[in-house]
Amino acid sequence: MTQNYDIKDLELAEKGRYRMQWAAKEMPVLDLIEERFRQEQPLRGLRMAACLHVTAETANLMRVLQAGGAEVALSASNPLSTQDDVAAALVAYYEMPVYAIKGENNETYYKHLNAVLDIKPHMTMDDGCDLVSTLHKTRTELLPGILGGTEETTTGVIRLRAMAAEGALKFPVMAVNDAMTKHLFDNRYGTGQSTIDGIIRATNVLLAGKNFVVAGYGWCSRGIASRARGMGANVIVTEIQPLSALEAVMDGFRVMPMREAAVVGDIFCSATGDIHVFDKSHFEVMKDGAILANSGHFNVEVNIPALEGMSSEVRRVREFLDEYHLEDGRKLYLIGEGRLVNLAAAEGHPSAVMDMSFANQALAAEFIVSHREQLQNKVYTVPVEIDQEIARLKLNAMGIRIDTLTVEQQEYLNSWQEGT
Ligand SMILES: NC(=O)c1ccc[n+]([C@@H]2O[C@H](COP(=O)([O-])OP(=O)(O)OC[C@H]3O[C@@H](n4cnc5c(N)ncnc54)[C@H](O)[C@@H]3O)[C@@H](O)[C@H]2O)c1
């Protein structure tokens, strides 16, 4: 890489800019933050290394960070999630070093992560913790220069907490995923809608009347379950936690072990953050024609090596759909190489939810800068004041007003004397 970017095709820039502008219409909270950042320059002089899904919404966040005075370099947080036109727009119109090509192999993926680290960042902005773990494993010379970082997703936060517990984490990180205005909306409604979108774009299959098996009943998976039900599917949920399983039952879903669901399912989708949720023993009993997808962060939820091992032939039958010919004659179908189906086969979350997720990212970055003296090498949640402020701004932007407590109500809620 002699130039300071590595993207598919710079000619795609105009298309990418239109896509960014379209997304921005649904991102009013980020817009307000951009206006303030432009005036106050809270990130002035900071170099930021970002590793996020390179989508139109991410591009708008990158614009906001630049407006706040930061110098930003961006790489993809998944080999299949890049929108090549958006990557081109950031290079062409914002002179941003972007290293991301949809379909890049693992070697290029890590080469790109290292390229954004070459700017010698003061801050990291990560999605899945690959950037931060690369820094801690192979680029340790950069660690003393880092003030802190932010993390976008559940799997990344889990990895960071494991690092912090071992005393391995060398700078503070804000867990953006844990903000209510992130996971309540992005993970649930964003993943719910865009996962269904990805499955449909990849297969054009009718969901109505199908047995749709959702692995997990966490924030993402409950969104997927409710949206699949909305399309008329018979949804079955599998879980490993009694509480979540009980919630799924009371929400009206059938709950059973995966070994039983595997026999009856037509479409399978996981979003657990766990490994081999769909495994060899499940493939052995699945119906001919069953479709598999994953919306969890890494491509380990479907045991792809086992599936390959059981197959005599694999062929690509549609753009994001691979057909596995099992030796017993059945065919199973895997969408998007088992990677995040909503980003691999669709466009990721709708902008309206990313507005809140990325407002959290921008404000968390500002928080790190302004609190850098106090923060330790730990994982921090986004302060509740930031969460509430984002919710307030979002409601305002949607034109929705709510009530405020009267003095009488405030006194009542603060007192303990009044009872029956
Ligand atoms: N596709 C996307 O755009 C997107 C968006 C946000 C998060 N994610 C990723 O999705 C995954 C889930 O995130 P979340 O916020 O919903 O997490 P969560 O912790 O709220 O939910 C995960 C659920 O999966 C269950 N689970 C774990 N192992 C299981 C197994 N073997 N079988 C059945 N259930 C199992 C857990 O009990 C839990 O209820 C993570 O990897 C996260 O990073 C993806």
The ligand as an SDF file (V2000), in Angstrom:
LIG
                    3D

 44 48  0  0  0  0  0  0  0  0999 V2000
  -25.9210   -8.2350   13.3870 N   0  0  0  0  0  0  0  0  0  0  0  0
  -25.6750   -7.0770   13.9570 C   0  0  0  0  0  0  0  0  0  0  0  0
  -25.6640   -6.0290   13.3370 O   0  0  0  0  0  0  0  0  0  0  0  0
  -25.4100   -7.0460   15.4230 C   0  0  0  0  0  0  0  0  0  0  0  0
  -25.7720   -5.9170   16.1770 C   0  0  0  0  0  0  0  0  0  0  0  0
  -25.5330   -5.9140   17.5480 C   0  0  0  0  0  0  0  0  0  0  0  0
  -24.9290   -7.0230   18.1400 C   0  0  0  0  0  0  0  0  0  0  0  0
  -24.5610   -8.0890   17.3650 N   0  0  0  0  0  0  0  0  0  0  0  0
  -23.9330   -9.2990   17.9140 C   0  0  0  0  0  0  0  0  0  0  0  0
  -24.9740  -10.2530   18.1640 O   0  0  0  0  0  0  0  0  0  0  0  0
  -24.5970  -11.1230   19.2300 C   0  0  0  0  0  0  0  0  0  0  0  0
  -25.6630  -11.1060   20.3120 C   0  0  0  0  0  0  0  0  0  0  0  0
  -25.7460   -9.8040   20.8740 O   0  0  0  0  0  0  0  0  0  0  0  0
  -26.8960   -9.4280   21.9480 P   0  0  0  0  0  0  0  0  0  0  0  0
  -26.7030   -8.0030   22.2710 O   0  0  0  0  0  0  0  0  0  0  0  0
  -28.2030   -9.9170   21.4900 O   0  0  0  0  0  0  0  0  0  0  0  0
  -26.4000  -10.3290   23.1860 O   0  0  0  0  0  0  0  0  0  0  0  0
  -27.2730  -10.8260   24.4270 P   0  0  0  0  0  0  0  0  0  0  0  0
  -26.2970  -11.1950   25.4790 O   0  0  0  0  0  0  0  0  0  0  0  0
  -28.3670   -9.8470   24.7490 O   0  0  0  0  0  0  0  0  0  0  0  0
  -27.9970  -12.1430   23.8700 O   0  0  0  0  0  0  0  0  0  0  0  0
  -27.3700  -13.3450   23.5770 C   0  0  0  0  0  0  0  0  0  0  0  0
  -28.3290  -14.4560   23.9720 C   0  0  0  0  0  0  0  0  0  0  0  0
  -27.8680  -15.6790   23.3940 O   0  0  0  0  0  0  0  0  0  0  0  0
  -28.0630  -16.7130   24.3640 C   0  0  0  0  0  0  0  0  0  0  0  0
  -27.1950  -17.8270   24.0360 N   0  0  0  0  0  0  0  0  0  0  0  0
  -25.8600  -17.9460   24.2360 C   0  0  0  0  0  0  0  0  0  0  0  0
  -25.4230  -19.1360   23.7830 N   0  0  0  0  0  0  0  0  0  0  0  0
  -26.5020  -19.7760   23.2810 C   0  0  0  0  0  0  0  0  0  0  0  0
  -26.7240  -21.0340   22.6610 C   0  0  0  0  0  0  0  0  0  0  0  0
  -25.7070  -21.8910   22.4930 N   0  0  0  0  0  0  0  0  0  0  0  0
  -27.9680  -21.3580   22.2570 N   0  0  0  0  0  0  0  0  0  0  0  0
  -29.0080  -20.5150   22.4400 C   0  0  0  0  0  0  0  0  0  0  0  0
  -28.8770  -19.2940   23.0200 N   0  0  0  0  0  0  0  0  0  0  0  0
  -27.6400  -18.9460   23.4280 C   0  0  0  0  0  0  0  0  0  0  0  0
  -27.7490  -16.0360   25.6890 C   0  0  0  0  0  0  0  0  0  0  0  0
  -28.2930  -16.7410   26.7610 O   0  0  0  0  0  0  0  0  0  0  0  0
  -28.3840  -14.6580   25.4910 C   0  0  0  0  0  0  0  0  0  0  0  0
  -29.7330  -14.6170   25.9350 O   0  0  0  0  0  0  0  0  0  0  0  0
  -23.2230  -10.6210   19.6790 C   0  0  0  0  0  0  0  0  0  0  0  0
  -22.2240  -11.3310   18.9940 O   0  0  0  0  0  0  0  0  0  0  0  0
  -23.2240   -9.1660   19.2260 C   0  0  0  0  0  0  0  0  0  0  0  0
  -21.9260   -8.6310   19.1190 O   0  0  0  0  0  0  0  0  0  0  0  0
  -24.8180   -8.1330   16.0370 C   0  0  0  0  0  0  0  0  0  0  0  0
  1  2  1  0
  2  3  2  0
  2  4  1  0
  4  5  1  0
  4 44  2  0
  5  6  2  0
  6  7  1  0
  7  8  2  0
  8  9  1  0
  8 44  1  0
  9 10  1  0
  9 42  1  0
 10 11  1  0
 11 12  1  0
 11 40  1  0
 12 13  1  0
 13 14  1  0
 14 15  2  0
 14 16  1  0
 14 17  1  0
 17 18  1  0
 18 19  2  0
 18 20  1  0
 18 21  1  0
 21 22  1  0
 22 23  1  0
 23 24  1  0
 23 38  1  0
 24 25  1  0
 25 26  1  0
 25 36  1  0
 26 27  1  0
 26 35  1  0
 27 28  2  0
 28 29  1  0
 29 30  1  0
 29 35  2  0
 30 31  1  0
 30 32  2  0
 32 33  1  0
 33 34  2  0
 34 35  1  0
 36 37  1  0
 36 38  1  0
 38 39  1  0
 40 41  1  0
 40 42  1  0
 42 43  1  0
M  CHG  2   8   1  16  -1
M  END
$$$$
